[in-house]
């Protein structure tokens, strides 16, 4: 156990102890000598300002009132936690198109320094963490920062929005509710003041974003989830029905382990196929995901959704008839 881990362990022992802890017990728990225990206690008390009291005979503890409030200053993590944090940082910076890189750079530098001290100067091989972005979209960093700031500071937001479905450009004034990362892209869930309804906006389609002085209107979490997470997909809305999809035995090996929706119902059929039921509102995204499986997926119900899938497949087939 290196010094960082010993100090962290020592802090946890003293913080949770109801009675003074003897030096002998600290030696056993920390796996170090008596002299090292005293050095670590002195460092914890004098350098980190921990409320350590006691002596070598009765044992050591934190002062009752101050001990409950005291936490180690700065970043005190063990090697495994540092590795996990750095891996997560790599995931964010490599999959986010660089939007978060500048904000995370100071944290990454400190993590790498602490890791070097943990591993006696050896460099942690960041290149061993491989992240392959999938269908990420170019995004204006200023718009992203303005959106995030408005969400966190609870301020209304004004921006221009160009919808993909209509290619129409409109000016929106919204009360941001939360920022959502979905399929390698960012979305803003907000109350649209002009339409007096909850809407989701793709952040990469937002431009000329400006935070307003007006305080944002807060929507209760249950209402947000009912409207924005009640059905399948990012632009869901309240569910209009349930879709039943049956996947081939081959596709079942993947689909049975996939999370499509929080309320999904799935079961293996006797012949090895897999039946999945999910609530849906907007058909487009659901149809795109089902058709992705080609002949390995069949929409059973409702008939209207099944017919839409049939029409899309016929249109796709007509592209190859000429």
Beta strands, then each sheet from edge to edge (+ up, - down):
strand 1: 52-55
strand 2: 59-62
strand 3: 155-162
strand 4: 169-182
strand 5: 185-192
strand 6: 197-202
strand 7: 206-215
strand 8: 241-247
strand 9: 265-268
strand 10: 274-280
strand 11: 297-301
sheet 1: 1+ 2-
sheet 2: 6+ 5- 4+ 3- 7+
sheet 3: 9+ 10- 8+ 11-
end
